[in-house]
Amino acid sequence: MTDSSDYVPPKVWTWNRGSGGSPVTSHNRPIAGATHEKELPIGRHPLQLYSLGTPNGQKVTILLEELLALGHAGAEYDAWLIRIGDGDQFGSGFVAVNPNSKIPALVDRSGPNPIRVFESGAILLYLAEKFGAFLPSEAGPRAECLSWLFWQMGSAPYLGGGFGHFYAYAPVKIEYAIDRFAMETKRQLDVLDRRLADNEYVAGPEYTIADMAIWPWYGGLVQGRLYEAGEFLSVQEYRHVRRWADAIGGRPAVKRGRIVNRTSGEPSEQLHERHDAGDFDTMTQDKVAARE
């Protein structure tokens, strides 16, 4: 790898297979499609989720747990683990559900024909409309909710793929890249902080899918769960975001949803797969290890 100060882009870019910076990004490549044949498992519930407990994956499991808490029995789901560090997202079955090879991906088998949904924001919107929950019906509040939902979809790549990558994962620390994305991350936190200064939730007085989309990323950041960057970014400055993050994080459904398909951290907060509500009491990794 060339030192960043000496690098001159070639006339034609070529793929360096050794580039990446982390076990996850080491599987990246400049072409799409499957790398191997592997069918996806199918459980007994109407909704089949194929995911990993990253912030993007948590969005969907939080919504599903919130829907179940409201009594929507049709929101029962099987959550299958996709180990992106092992390249599971490039299996033929997963690519058939999401040609973009990113988690999460959902298949709704409640009707006569399976419906695939990919991209976390699309899944949140699909489920909210399907069950008539966590998405306002009036035009103005609905537009506000969707605006903040898509704000997250457009903004979080600067936090994750931008700041998170160069601050935590890049094989060399590049001051320009870290400064650029730290500035943008702090600007986004300020956007949220100003909004939450006058609103209980991001879209207004009601808890919505906008909160569920934003919380795993920005709530996780101010609560110290992302990139060990809280001190670096002075997250204590964003007191309204911290108030909101603590309130969302205290919800029982959020506590359940954030550990589904999780493979890192405390064993008691890792539920690799979820096929039944009872799994939270019996199948977290601490319970599994105690039986072995």
Summary of the structure (lengths in Angstrom):
residues: 292
radius of gyration: 19.6
end to end distance: 43.8
largest distance: 59.6
contacts: 905
relative contact order: 0.13
helix: 51%
strand: 9%
